[in-house]
Amino acid sequence: MIHLDSARTAVVAVDMHRGHLDPAVATLPLAAERCDPVIKRAAALFADLRARGVPIVHVVTEYRDAGEIAANPFWKAAHDDPSKARKGILRHNLAGSPGTEIIPELLDPRDLVVRGKKRYSAFHATDLEFVLRRTLGADTLILADINTSTCVLCAAFEATNRDFRVVVAADAVDSMDGEEMHQFSLRLVAQALGWPLGHEEIIRALSR
């Protein structure tokens, strides 16, 4: 069983914003029936971790304009393709839009926020690594995220390549690409990148 040191661990909550999790405004929505359950599970986990002194770092996708999104050729093509889950992506999380707001139930005044994520990577062109290493002194990351099949995997690969210990909070991730891709992504993490753990498993690992 993995042991987690609360003094060296941080949660990285990626894209847990209204742009995915609020069906009223989401531009790339998680299935509506899955939004409230994952919010509630994540909120309960975050509360327990804050109580144990584990900091939460929110990473939020935010674009100045649609051109920053359209620079990616696949995303530009997907925007007008009704068969793609990412159709309409050129409207996703433009600066000042409600989609860029973190889900209120998941945000606490003690949390840190890193904005300006432009691609699947939470590290690329952001100061996330600086915050984790220099501000928090973390060597272990607990990933909570939408989507398991893209940003979770990307964060897990990049954190592993940077020699962080990687845990994926299995109760606080989900995917707009559906259950099959969600479960496949968790299996891939377990095979090659880190430990997918449920809420109680994470708390036990911190208590060892």
VOTI-333014 format. One record per residue: residue number from 0; x, y, z of N, C-alpha, C, O in turn; residue in three letters; chain. Coordinates in steps of 0.2 Angstrom, whole numbers, plus 5000, padded with zeros to 4 digits. Example, Ala and Ser with C-alpha at 12.3 -4.5 7.8 and 13.67 -1.06 7.14 Angstrom:
BEGIN
[site 0, [5066, 4972, 5039], [5062, 4978, 5039], [5066, 4984, 5039], [5071, 4983, 5042], 'ALA', 'A'],
[site 1, [5064, 4989, 5035], [5068, 4995, 5036], [5064, 5000, 5039], [5067, 5006, 5040], 'SER', 'A'],
//
This chain:
BEGIN
[site 0, [5004, 4994, 5000], [5000, 5000, 5000], [5004, 5006, 5000], [5009, 5007, 5004], 'MET', 'A'],
[site 1, [5003, 5011, 4996], [5007, 5017, 4995], [5006, 5021, 5002], [5000, 5021, 5005], 'ILE', 'A'],
[site 2, [5011, 5025, 5004], [5011, 5029, 5010], [5011, 5036, 5007], [5015, 5038, 5003], 'HIS', 'A'],
[site 3, [5007, 5041, 5009], [5007, 5048, 5007], [5008, 5052, 5013], [5005, 5052, 5018], 'LEU', 'A'],
[site 4, [5013, 5057, 5012], [5015, 5062, 5017], [5011, 5068, 5016], [5012, 5071, 5011], 'ASP', 'A'],
[site 5, [5007, 5070, 5020], [5003, 5076, 5019], [5007, 5082, 5018], [5005, 5087, 5015], 'SER', 'A'],
[site 6, [5013, 5083, 5021], [5017, 5088, 5020], [5021, 5089, 5013], [5023, 5094, 5012], 'ALA', 'A'],
[site 7, [5020, 5083, 5010], [5024, 5083, 5003], [5019, 5082, 4997], [5021, 5080, 4992], 'ARG', 'A'],
[site 8, [5012, 5082, 4999], [5007, 5080, 4994], [5003, 5086, 4993], [5001, 5090, 4997], 'THR', 'A'],
[site 9, [5001, 5087, 4986], [4996, 5092, 4984], [4991, 5089, 4979], [4993, 5085, 4975], 'ALA', 'A'],
[site 10, [4985, 5091, 4980], [4980, 5090, 4975], [4980, 5095, 4969], [4981, 5101, 4970], 'VAL', 'A'],
[site 11, [4980, 5092, 4963], [4980, 5096, 4957], [4973, 5095, 4954], [4972, 5089, 4951], 'VAL', 'A'],
[site 12, [4969, 5099, 4954], [4962, 5099, 4951], [4962, 5102, 4945], [4962, 5109, 4945], 'ALA', 'A'],
[site 13, [4961, 5099, 4939], [4962, 5102, 4933], [4955, 5102, 4929], [4951, 5097, 4929], 'VAL', 'A'],
[site 14, [4953, 5108, 4927], [4947, 5109, 4923], [4941, 5107, 4927], [4936, 5105, 4923], 'ASP', 'A'],
[site 15, [4941, 5108, 4933], [4934, 5107, 4937], [4930, 5113, 4937], [4929, 5116, 4943], 'MET', 'A'],
[site 16, [4929, 5116, 4931], [4926, 5122, 4930], [4919, 5121, 4927], [4917, 5116, 4925], 'HIS', 'A'],
[site 17, [4915, 5127, 4927], [4908, 5127, 4924], [4908, 5125, 4916], [4903, 5122, 4914], 'ARG', 'A'],
[site 18, [4914, 5126, 4913], [4914, 5124, 4906], [4914, 5117, 4904], [4912, 5115, 4899], 'GLY', 'A'],
[site 19, [4915, 5112, 4910], [4913, 5105, 4909], [4908, 5103, 4913], [4904, 5098, 4912], 'HIS', 'A'],
[site 20, [4907, 5106, 4919], [4903, 5103, 4925], [4896, 5107, 4926], [4893, 5104, 4931], 'LEU', 'A'],
[site 21, [4895, 5112, 4923], [4888, 5115, 4924], [4884, 5115, 4917], [4886, 5119, 4913], 'ASP', 'A'],
[site 22, [4880, 5110, 4917], [4876, 5110, 4910], [4873, 5116, 4908], [4871, 5116, 4902], 'PRO', 'A'],
[site 23, [4871, 5121, 4912], [4868, 5127, 4910], [4873, 5131, 4905], [4870, 5135, 4901], 'ALA', 'A'],
[site 24, [4879, 5131, 4906], [4884, 5135, 4902], [4889, 5131, 4899], [4893, 5134, 4895], 'VAL', 'A'],
[site 25, [4890, 5125, 4901], [4896, 5121, 4898], [4896, 5121, 4891], [4892, 5120, 4887], 'ALA', 'A'],
[site 26, [4902, 5122, 4888], [4904, 5122, 4881], [4906, 5115, 4879], [4906, 5113, 4873], 'THR', 'A'],
[site 27, [4910, 5112, 4883], [4912, 5105, 4882], [4909, 5101, 4888], [4913, 5099, 4893], 'LEU', 'A'],
[site 28, [4903, 5099, 4888], [4900, 5096, 4894], [4901, 5089, 4896], [4901, 5085, 4891], 'PRO', 'A'],
[site 29, [4902, 5087, 4902], [4902, 5080, 4904], [4894, 5079, 4904], [4890, 5083, 4905], 'LEU', 'A'],
[site 30, [4892, 5073, 4903], [4885, 5071, 4903], [4882, 5073, 4909], [4884, 5073, 4914], 'ALA', 'A'],
[site 31, [4876, 5077, 4908], [4873, 5080, 4913], [4872, 5076, 4919], [4873, 5079, 4925], 'ALA', 'A'],
[site 32, [4870, 5070, 4919], [4868, 5066, 4924], [4875, 5064, 4928], [4874, 5061, 4934], 'GLU', 'A'],
[site 33, [4881, 5065, 4925], [4887, 5063, 4929], [4890, 5069, 4932], [4894, 5068, 4936], 'ARG', 'A'],
[site 34, [4887, 5075, 4931], [4890, 5081, 4934], [4890, 5082, 4941], [4895, 5082, 4945], 'CYS', 'A'],
[site 35, [4884, 5082, 4944], [4883, 5082, 4951], [4886, 5077, 4955], [4889, 5078, 4960], 'ASP', 'A'],
[site 36, [4886, 5070, 4953], [4889, 5065, 4957], [4897, 5066, 4958], [4899, 5066, 4963], 'PRO', 'A'],
[site 37, [4900, 5068, 4952], [4907, 5069, 4953], [4909, 5075, 4957], [4914, 5075, 4960], 'VAL', 'A'],
[site 38, [4905, 5081, 4956], [4906, 5087, 4960], [4905, 5085, 4968], [4910, 5087, 4972], 'ILE', 'A'],
[site 39, [4900, 5081, 4969], [4899, 5079, 4977], [4905, 5075, 4979], [4907, 5076, 4985], 'LYS', 'A'],
[site 40, [4907, 5070, 4975], [4913, 5066, 4977], [4919, 5070, 4978], [4923, 5069, 4983], 'ARG', 'A'],
[site 41, [4920, 5074, 4973], [4926, 5078, 4974], [4926, 5083, 4980], [4931, 5084, 4983], 'ALA', 'A'],
[site 42, [4920, 5086, 4981], [4920, 5091, 4986], [4921, 5087, 4993], [4924, 5090, 4997], 'ALA', 'A'],
[site 43, [4919, 5081, 4994], [4920, 5077, 5000], [4927, 5076, 5001], [4930, 5076, 5006], 'ALA', 'A'],
[site 44, [4930, 5073, 4995], [4937, 5072, 4996], [4941, 5078, 4997], [4946, 5078, 5002], 'LEU', 'A'],
[site 45, [4940, 5083, 4994], [4944, 5090, 4995], [4943, 5092, 5002], [4948, 5094, 5005], 'PHE', 'A'],
[site 46, [4937, 5091, 5005], [4936, 5094, 5012], [4940, 5089, 5017], [4944, 5092, 5021], 'ALA', 'A'],
[site 47, [4940, 5083, 5016], [4944, 5078, 5020], [4952, 5080, 5019], [4956, 5079, 5024], 'ASP', 'A'],
[site 48, [4954, 5081, 5013], [4961, 5082, 5012], [4963, 5089, 5015], [4969, 5090, 5018], 'LEU', 'A'],
[site 49, [4959, 5094, 5014], [4961, 5101, 5017], [4961, 5100, 5025], [4966, 5103, 5028], 'ARG', 'A'],
[site 50, [4957, 5096, 5028], [4957, 5095, 5035], [4964, 5092, 5037], [4965, 5092, 5043], 'ALA', 'A'],
[site 51, [4967, 5088, 5033], [4973, 5085, 5034], [4979, 5089, 5032], [4985, 5086, 5032], 'ARG', 'A'],
[site 52, [4978, 5095, 5030], [4983, 5100, 5028], [4986, 5099, 5021], [4991, 5101, 5019], 'GLY', 'A'],
[site 53, [4982, 5095, 5017], [4984, 5094, 5010], [4982, 5100, 5006], [4975, 5101, 5005], 'VAL', 'A'],
[site 54, [4986, 5104, 5002], [4983, 5110, 4998], [4980, 5107, 4992], [4982, 5102, 4989], 'PRO', 'A'],
[site 55, [4976, 5112, 4989], [4972, 5110, 4983], [4974, 5116, 4978], [4974, 5122, 4980], 'ILE', 'A'],
[site 56, [4977, 5114, 4972], [4979, 5118, 4967], [4974, 5117, 4961], [4974, 5112, 4958], 'VAL', 'A'],
[site 57, [4970, 5122, 4959], [4966, 5122, 4954], [4969, 5125, 4947], [4972, 5130, 4948], 'HIS', 'A'],
[site 58, [4969, 5121, 4942], [4972, 5123, 4936], [4966, 5124, 4931], [4962, 5119, 4930], 'VAL', 'A'],
[site 59, [4965, 5130, 4928], [4959, 5132, 4924], [4961, 5133, 4917], [4966, 5137, 4916], 'VAL', 'A'],
[site 60, [4958, 5130, 4912], [4959, 5132, 4905], [4956, 5139, 4903], [4950, 5140, 4906], 'THR', 'A'],
[site 61, [4959, 5143, 4900], [4957, 5150, 4898], [4960, 5152, 4892], [4966, 5152, 4892], 'GLU', 'A'],
[site 62, [4956, 5154, 4887], [4959, 5157, 4881], [4957, 5164, 4880], [4952, 5167, 4882], 'TYR', 'A'],
[site 63, [4962, 5168, 4877], [4961, 5175, 4876], [4955, 5176, 4870], [4951, 5180, 4871], 'ARG', 'A'],
[site 64, [4956, 5171, 4865], [4951, 5172, 4860], [4951, 5165, 4856], [4955, 5160, 4858], 'ASP', 'A'],
[site 65, [4946, 5164, 4851], [4945, 5158, 4848], [4952, 5156, 4844], [4953, 5150, 4843], 'ALA', 'A'],
[site 66, [4955, 5161, 4842], [4961, 5159, 4838], [4966, 5155, 4842], [4970, 5151, 4839], 'GLY', 'A'],
[site 67, [4967, 5156, 4848], [4972, 5152, 4852], [4970, 5145, 4852], [4974, 5140, 4852], 'GLU', 'A'],
[site 68, [4963, 5143, 4852], [4961, 5136, 4851], [4962, 5134, 4844], [4964, 5128, 4843], 'ILE', 'A'],
[site 69, [4960, 5138, 4839], [4960, 5136, 4832], [4967, 5134, 4830], [4968, 5131, 4824], 'ALA', 'A'],
[site 70, [4972, 5137, 4833], [4979, 5135, 4831], [4981, 5128, 4831], [4985, 5126, 4828], 'ALA', 'A'],
[site 71, [4977, 5124, 4835], [4977, 5117, 4835], [4973, 5114, 4829], [4967, 5115, 4829], 'ASN', 'A'],
[site 72, [4976, 5110, 4825], [4972, 5108, 4819], [4967, 5103, 4820], [4962, 5104, 4817], 'PRO', 'A'],
[site 73, [4968, 5099, 4825], [4963, 5094, 4826], [4957, 5097, 4829], [4951, 5096, 4828], 'PHE', 'A'],
[site 74, [4958, 5102, 4834], [4953, 5105, 4837], [4949, 5110, 4832], [4943, 5110, 4833], 'TRP', 'A'],
[site 75, [4952, 5113, 4828], [4949, 5117, 4823], [4945, 5113, 4818], [4939, 5115, 4817], 'LYS', 'A'],
[site 76, [4947, 5107, 4817], [4943, 5102, 4813], [4937, 5100, 4817], [4931, 5099, 4814], 'ALA', 'A'],
[site 77, [4938, 5098, 4823], [4932, 5096, 4827], [4927, 5101, 4828], [4921, 5099, 4830], 'ALA', 'A'],
[site 78, [4928, 5107, 4828], [4923, 5112, 4830], [4917, 5111, 4826], [4912, 5112, 4828], 'HIS', 'A'],
[site 79, [4918, 5110, 4819], [4912, 5110, 4815], [4910, 5103, 4813], [4906, 5102, 4809], 'ASP', 'A'],
[site 80, [4912, 5098, 4817], [4911, 5091, 4816], [4906, 5088, 4821], [4908, 5087, 4827], 'ASP', 'A'],
[site 81, [4899, 5087, 4819], [4894, 5085, 4824], [4895, 5078, 4827], [4892, 5077, 4832], 'PRO', 'A'],
[site 82, [4900, 5074, 4824], [4901, 5068, 4826], [4906, 5068, 4832], [4908, 5063, 4835], 'SER', 'A'],
[site 83, [4910, 5073, 4833], [4915, 5074, 4838], [4912, 5076, 4845], [4908, 5081, 4845], 'LYS', 'A'],
[site 84, [4915, 5073, 4850], [4913, 5076, 4857], [4915, 5083, 4858], [4912, 5086, 4862], 'ALA', 'A'],
[site 85, [4920, 5085, 4854], [4923, 5092, 4856], [4920, 5097, 4850], [4923, 5102, 4849], 'ARG', 'A'],
[site 86, [4915, 5095, 4847], [4912, 5100, 4843], [4910, 5107, 4847], [4908, 5106, 4852], 'LYS', 'A'],
[site 87, [4911, 5112, 4843], [4910, 5119, 4846], [4916, 5121, 4851], [4915, 5126, 4855], 'GLY', 'A'],
[site 88, [4922, 5118, 4850], [4927, 5119, 4855], [4930, 5126, 4854], [4933, 5128, 4859], 'ILE', 'A'],
[site 89, [4929, 5129, 4849], [4931, 5136, 4848], [4928, 5141, 4852], [4930, 5147, 4853], 'LEU', 'A'],
[site 90, [4922, 5139, 4856], [4919, 5143, 4861], [4921, 5142, 4868], [4918, 5145, 4872], 'ARG', 'A'],
[site 91, [4925, 5137, 4869], [4926, 5134, 4875], [4931, 5139, 4880], [4936, 5140, 4878], 'HIS', 'A'],
[site 92, [4928, 5140, 4885], [4932, 5144, 4891], [4936, 5150, 4888], [4942, 5151, 4890], 'ASN', 'A'],
[site 93, [4933, 5154, 4884], [4935, 5161, 4882], [4936, 5165, 4889], [4931, 5165, 4893], 'LEU', 'A'],
[site 94, [4941, 5169, 4889], [4942, 5173, 4895], [4936, 5177, 4896], [4933, 5181, 4892], 'ALA', 'A'],
[site 95, [4933, 5178, 4903], [4928, 5181, 4905], [4921, 5177, 4904], [4916, 5180, 4906], 'GLY', 'A'],
[site 96, [4921, 5172, 4901], [4915, 5168, 4900], [4914, 5164, 4907], [4918, 5162, 4911], 'SER', 'A'],
[site 97, [4907, 5162, 4908], [4906, 5158, 4914], [4909, 5152, 4915], [4910, 5149, 4920], 'PRO', 'A'],
[site 98, [4911, 5149, 4909], [4914, 5142, 4909], [4921, 5142, 4913], [4923, 5137, 4915], 'GLY', 'A'],
[site 99, [4924, 5148, 4913], [4931, 5148, 4917], [4930, 5148, 4924], [4935, 5148, 4928], 'THR', 'A'],
[site 100, [4924, 5149, 4927], [4923, 5149, 4934], [4924, 5142, 4937], [4921, 5137, 4935], 'GLU', 'A'],
[site 101, [4928, 5141, 4942], [4928, 5135, 4946], [4922, 5133, 4949], [4918, 5138, 4952], 'ILE', 'A'],
[site 102, [4920, 5127, 4949], [4913, 5125, 4953], [4914, 5127, 4960], [4918, 5125, 4963], 'ILE', 'A'],
[site 103, [4909, 5131, 4962], [4910, 5134, 4969], [4910, 5129, 4975], [4914, 5130, 4979], 'PRO', 'A'],
[site 104, [4907, 5123, 4974], [4908, 5118, 4979], [4915, 5115, 4980], [4916, 5112, 4985], 'GLU', 'A'],
[site 105, [4919, 5117, 4975], [4926, 5114, 4975], [4931, 5119, 4977], [4937, 5117, 4978], 'LEU', 'A'],
[site 106, [4929, 5125, 4978], [4934, 5130, 4979], [4934, 5133, 4986], [4928, 5134, 4989], 'LEU', 'A'],
[site 107, [4939, 5134, 4989], [4940, 5136, 4996], [4945, 5142, 4996], [4950, 5142, 4992], 'ASP', 'A'],
[site 108, [4944, 5147, 5000], [4949, 5152, 5001], [4956, 5150, 5002], [4961, 5154, 5000], 'PRO', 'A'],
[site 109, [4957, 5144, 5004], [4964, 5142, 5005], [4967, 5139, 4999], [4973, 5138, 4999], 'ARG', 'A'],
[site 110, [4963, 5138, 4994], [4966, 5135, 4988], [4970, 5140, 4984], [4969, 5146, 4984], 'ASP', 'A'],
[site 111, [4974, 5137, 4980], [4978, 5141, 4975], [4975, 5139, 4968], [4973, 5134, 4967], 'LEU', 'A'],
[site 112, [4976, 5144, 4964], [4973, 5144, 4957], [4978, 5146, 4952], [4982, 5151, 4952], 'VAL', 'A'],
[site 113, [4979, 5141, 4947], [4983, 5143, 4941], [4979, 5143, 4935], [4976, 5138, 4933], 'VAL', 'A'],
[site 114, [4979, 5149, 4932], [4975, 5150, 4926], [4979, 5150, 4919], [4986, 5150, 4920], 'ARG', 'A'],
[site 115, [4976, 5150, 4914], [4980, 5151, 4907], [4982, 5144, 4904], [4986, 5144, 4899], 'GLY', 'A'],
[site 116, [4979, 5138, 4906], [4980, 5132, 4903], [4977, 5132, 4896], [4972, 5134, 4895], 'LYS', 'A'],
[site 117, [4981, 5130, 4891], [4979, 5131, 4884], [4978, 5125, 4880], [4975, 5124, 4875], 'LYS', 'A'],
[site 118, [4981, 5119, 4883], [4981, 5113, 4880], [4979, 5107, 4885], [4978, 5109, 4891], 'ARG', 'A'],
[site 119, [4980, 5101, 4883], [4978, 5096, 4888], [4983, 5096, 4894], [4981, 5094, 4899], 'TYR', 'A'],
[site 120, [4989, 5098, 4892], [4994, 5099, 4898], [4993, 5104, 4903], [4991, 5110, 4901], 'SER', 'A'],
[site 121, [4993, 5102, 4909], [4992, 5107, 4915], [4999, 5110, 4916], [4999, 5115, 4920], 'ALA', 'A'],
[site 122, [5004, 5108, 4914], [5011, 5110, 4915], [5013, 5115, 4909], [5017, 5120, 4911], 'PHE', 'A'],
[site 123, [5012, 5114, 4903], [5014, 5118, 4898], [5012, 5125, 4898], [5006, 5126, 4898], 'HIS', 'A'],
[site 124, [5017, 5129, 4898], [5016, 5137, 4898], [5012, 5139, 4904], [5009, 5144, 4904], 'ALA', 'A'],
[site 125, [5012, 5135, 4910], [5009, 5138, 4916], [5014, 5138, 4921], [5020, 5135, 4920], 'THR', 'A'],
[site 126, [5013, 5140, 4927], [5018, 5140, 4932], [5016, 5135, 4938], [5018, 5135, 4943], 'ASP', 'A'],
[site 127, [5012, 5130, 4935], [5010, 5124, 4940], [5016, 5121, 4943], [5016, 5120, 4949], 'LEU', 'A'],
[site 128, [5022, 5119, 4939], [5027, 5116, 4943], [5031, 5120, 4948], [5033, 5118, 4953], 'GLU', 'A'],
[site 129, [5031, 5127, 4946], [5034, 5131, 4951], [5030, 5131, 4957], [5033, 5131, 4963], 'PHE', 'A'],
[site 130, [5024, 5132, 4957], [5019, 5132, 4963], [5020, 5126, 4967], [5021, 5126, 4973], 'VAL', 'A'],
[site 131, [5020, 5120, 4963], [5021, 5113, 4967], [5027, 5113, 4970], [5028, 5111, 4976], 'LEU', 'A'],
[site 132, [5033, 5114, 4967], [5039, 5113, 4970], [5042, 5118, 4974], [5044, 5117, 4980], 'ARG', 'A'],
[site 133, [5041, 5125, 4972], [5044, 5130, 4976], [5039, 5133, 4981], [5041, 5135, 4987], 'ARG', 'A'],
[site 134, [5033, 5133, 4980], [5028, 5136, 4985], [5026, 5131, 4990], [5025, 5132, 4996], 'THR', 'A'],
[site 135, [5024, 5125, 4987], [5022, 5120, 4992], [5026, 5114, 4994], [5025, 5111, 4998], 'LEU', 'A'],
[site 136, [5032, 5113, 4990], [5037, 5108, 4992], [5034, 5101, 4991], [5036, 5097, 4994], 'GLY', 'A'],
[site 137, [5030, 5100, 4986], [5026, 5094, 4985], [5031, 5089, 4980], [5034, 5092, 4975], 'ALA', 'A'],
[site 138, [5031, 5083, 4982], [5033, 5078, 4978], [5028, 5073, 4976], [5030, 5068, 4972], 'ASP', 'A'],
[site 139, [5022, 5073, 4978], [5017, 5069, 4977], [5011, 5073, 4975], [5009, 5077, 4978], 'THR', 'A'],
[site 140, [5007, 5070, 4969], [5002, 5074, 4967], [4996, 5069, 4967], [4996, 5063, 4965], 'LEU', 'A'],
[site 141, [4990, 5072, 4969], [4984, 5068, 4969], [4980, 5072, 4963], [4978, 5078, 4964], 'ILE', 'A'],
[site 142, [4978, 5069, 4958], [4975, 5072, 4952], [4968, 5071, 4952], [4965, 5065, 4953], 'LEU', 'A'],
[site 143, [4964, 5076, 4952], [4957, 5076, 4951], [4955, 5080, 4945], [4959, 5085, 4943], 'ALA', 'A'],
[site 144, [4951, 5078, 4940], [4951, 5081, 4934], [4945, 5079, 4930], [4942, 5074, 4931], 'ASP', 'A'],
[site 145, [4943, 5084, 4925], [4939, 5082, 4919], [4943, 5084, 4913], [4945, 5090, 4913], 'ILE', 'A'],
[site 146, [4945, 5080, 4909], [4943, 5073, 4908], [4948, 5068, 4909], [4954, 5069, 4908], 'ASN', 'A'],
[site 147, [4946, 5062, 4911], [4951, 5056, 4913], [4955, 5055, 4907], [4961, 5053, 4907], 'THR', 'A'],
[site 148, [4951, 5055, 4901], [4954, 5052, 4895], [4959, 5057, 4891], [4962, 5055, 4886], 'SER', 'A'],
[site 149, [4959, 5063, 4894], [4964, 5068, 4890], [4968, 5071, 4896], [4974, 5070, 4896], 'THR', 'A'],
[site 150, [4966, 5076, 4899], [4970, 5080, 4904], [4972, 5076, 4910], [4978, 5077, 4912], 'CYS', 'A'],
[site 151, [4969, 5071, 4912], [4971, 5067, 4918], [4977, 5063, 4915], [4983, 5063, 4918], 'VAL', 'A'],
[site 152, [4976, 5060, 4909], [4982, 5056, 4907], [4988, 5060, 4905], [4994, 5059, 4907], 'LEU', 'A'],
[site 153, [4987, 5066, 4902], [4992, 5071, 4901], [4996, 5073, 4907], [5002, 5073, 4907], 'CYS', 'A'],
[site 154, [4992, 5075, 4912], [4995, 5077, 4918], [4999, 5071, 4922], [5004, 5072, 4924], 'ALA', 'A'],
[site 155, [4996, 5065, 4921], [4999, 5059, 4924], [5006, 5058, 4921], [5011, 5057, 4924], 'ALA', 'A'],
[site 156, [5006, 5058, 4914], [5012, 5057, 4910], [5017, 5062, 4912], [5023, 5060, 4913], 'PHE', 'A'],
[site 157, [5015, 5068, 4912], [5020, 5074, 4913], [5023, 5074, 4920], [5028, 5075, 4921], 'GLU', 'A'],
[site 158, [5018, 5073, 4925], [5020, 5072, 4932], [5025, 5067, 4933], [5030, 5067, 4936], 'ALA', 'A'],
[site 159, [5024, 5061, 4930], [5028, 5055, 4930], [5035, 5057, 4927], [5040, 5055, 4930], 'THR', 'A'],
[site 160, [5035, 5060, 4921], [5041, 5062, 4918], [5045, 5067, 4922], [5051, 5068, 4921], 'ASN', 'A'],
[site 161, [5042, 5071, 4927], [5045, 5075, 4931], [5047, 5072, 4938], [5049, 5076, 4942], 'ARG', 'A'],
[site 162, [5046, 5066, 4938], [5047, 5062, 4944], [5043, 5064, 4951], [5045, 5063, 4956], 'ASP', 'A'],
[site 163, [5037, 5066, 4949], [5032, 5066, 4955], [5029, 5059, 4956], [5029, 5056, 4951], 'PHE', 'A'],
[site 164, [5027, 5058, 4962], [5023, 5052, 4963], [5016, 5054, 4961], [5014, 5059, 4963], 'ARG', 'A'],
[site 165, [5013, 5050, 4958], [5006, 5051, 4955], [5001, 5047, 4958], [5001, 5041, 4957], 'VAL', 'A'],
[site 166, [4996, 5050, 4960], [4989, 5047, 4962], [4984, 5050, 4958], [4983, 5056, 4958], 'VAL', 'A'],
[site 167, [4979, 5046, 4956], [4973, 5048, 4953], [4967, 5047, 4957], [4966, 5041, 4959], 'VAL', 'A'],
[site 168, [4964, 5052, 4959], [4958, 5052, 4964], [4952, 5049, 4960], [4949, 5052, 4956], 'ALA', 'A'],
[site 169, [4951, 5042, 4960], [4947, 5039, 4955], [4940, 5041, 4956], [4936, 5041, 4952], 'ALA', 'A'],
[site 170, [4938, 5044, 4962], [4931, 5046, 4964], [4930, 5053, 4961], [4924, 5056, 4961], 'ASP', 'A'],
[site 171, [4935, 5057, 4959], [4935, 5064, 4958], [4937, 5065, 4951], [4940, 5071, 4949], 'ALA', 'A'],
[site 172, [4937, 5060, 4946], [4938, 5061, 4939], [4932, 5058, 4935], [4929, 5054, 4937], 'VAL', 'A'],
[site 173, [4931, 5061, 4929], [4926, 5058, 4924], [4928, 5060, 4917], [4932, 5065, 4917], 'ASP', 'A'],
[site 174, [4925, 5058, 4912], [4926, 5059, 4906], [4920, 5060, 4901], [4916, 5057, 4901], 'SER', 'A'],
[site 175, [4921, 5066, 4897], [4915, 5067, 4892], [4916, 5062, 4887], [4911, 5062, 4882], 'MET', 'A'],
[site 176, [4921, 5058, 4886], [4922, 5053, 4881], [4918, 5046, 4883], [4919, 5042, 4879], 'ASP', 'A'],
[site 177, [4915, 5046, 4889], [4911, 5040, 4891], [4914, 5036, 4895], [4920, 5036, 4897], 'GLY', 'A'],
[site 178, [4910, 5031, 4898], [4913, 5027, 4903], [4918, 5022, 4901], [4923, 5021, 4905], 'GLU', 'A'],
[site 179, [4918, 5020, 4895], [4923, 5015, 4892], [4930, 5018, 4892], [4935, 5015, 4894], 'GLU', 'A'],
[site 180, [4930, 5025, 4890], [4937, 5028, 4889], [4939, 5030, 4896], [4945, 5030, 4898], 'MET', 'A'],
[site 181, [4934, 5032, 4901], [4936, 5033, 4908], [4939, 5028, 4911], [4944, 5028, 4914], 'HIS', 'A'],
[site 182, [4936, 5022, 4911], [4939, 5016, 4914], [4946, 5014, 4911], [4950, 5012, 4914], 'GLN', 'A'],
[site 183, [4946, 5014, 4904], [4953, 5013, 4901], [4958, 5017, 4903], [4964, 5015, 4904], 'PHE', 'A'],
[site 184, [4957, 5023, 4904], [4962, 5028, 4906], [4964, 5027, 4913], [4970, 5027, 4915], 'SER', 'A'],
[site 185, [4960, 5025, 4918], [4962, 5023, 4925], [4966, 5016, 4924], [4971, 5016, 4928], 'LEU', 'A'],
[site 186, [4964, 5012, 4920], [4969, 5006, 4919], [4975, 5007, 4917], [4980, 5005, 4919], 'ARG', 'A'],
[site 187, [4976, 5012, 4912], [4982, 5014, 4909], [4986, 5018, 4915], [4992, 5016, 4915], 'LEU', 'A'],
[site 188, [4983, 5022, 4919], [4987, 5025, 4924], [4990, 5019, 4929], [4996, 5020, 4931], 'VAL', 'A'],
[site 189, [4986, 5015, 4931], [4988, 5009, 4935], [4994, 5005, 4932], [4998, 5003, 4936], 'ALA', 'A'],
[site 190, [4993, 5004, 4926], [4998, 5000, 4922], [5005, 5004, 4922], [5010, 5000, 4922], 'GLN', 'A'],
[site 191, [5005, 5010, 4921], [5011, 5013, 4919], [5013, 5020, 4922], [5019, 5022, 4922], 'ALA', 'A'],
[site 192, [5009, 5023, 4926], [5010, 5030, 4928], [5009, 5031, 4936], [5013, 5035, 4939], 'LEU', 'A'],
[site 193, [5005, 5027, 4939], [5004, 5029, 4946], [4998, 5024, 4949], [4997, 5019, 4947], 'GLY', 'A'],
[site 194, [4995, 5027, 4954], [4990, 5024, 4958], [4983, 5027, 4958], [4982, 5032, 4960], 'TRP', 'A'],
[site 195, [4978, 5024, 4954], [4971, 5026, 4955], [4968, 5024, 4962], [4968, 5018, 4963], 'PRO', 'A'],
[site 196, [4966, 5028, 4966], [4964, 5027, 4973], [4957, 5030, 4974], [4956, 5036, 4972], 'LEU', 'A'],
[site 197, [4953, 5027, 4977], [4947, 5030, 4979], [4948, 5034, 4986], [4953, 5034, 4988], 'GLY', 'A'],
[site 198, [4942, 5037, 4988], [4942, 5042, 4993], [4945, 5039, 4999], [4950, 5041, 5002], 'HIS', 'A'],
[site 199, [4942, 5033, 5002], [4945, 5030, 5008], [4952, 5027, 5007], [4955, 5028, 5012], 'GLU', 'A'],
[site 200, [4954, 5025, 5001], [4961, 5023, 5000], [4966, 5028, 5001], [4971, 5028, 5004], 'GLU', 'A'],
[site 201, [4964, 5034, 4999], [4968, 5040, 4999], [4969, 5042, 5007], [4975, 5043, 5009], 'ILE', 'A'],
[site 202, [4963, 5042, 5010], [4964, 5044, 5017], [4968, 5039, 5021], [4972, 5041, 5026], 'ILE', 'A'],
[site 203, [4967, 5033, 5020], [4971, 5028, 5023], [4978, 5028, 5022], [4983, 5028, 5026], 'ARG', 'A'],
[site 204, [4980, 5030, 5015], [4987, 5031, 5014], [4990, 5037, 5017], [4996, 5037, 5019], 'ALA', 'A'],
[site 205, [4986, 5042, 5019], [4989, 5048, 5022], [4989, 5046, 5030], [4993, 5049, 5033], 'LEU', 'A'],
[site 206, [4986, 5041, 5032], [4986, 5040, 5039], [4991, 5035, 5041], [4992, 5033, 5047], 'SER', 'A'],
[site 207, [4994, 5031, 5036], [4999, 5026, 5038], [5005, 5029, 5041], [5010, 5025, 5043], 'ARG', 'A'],
//
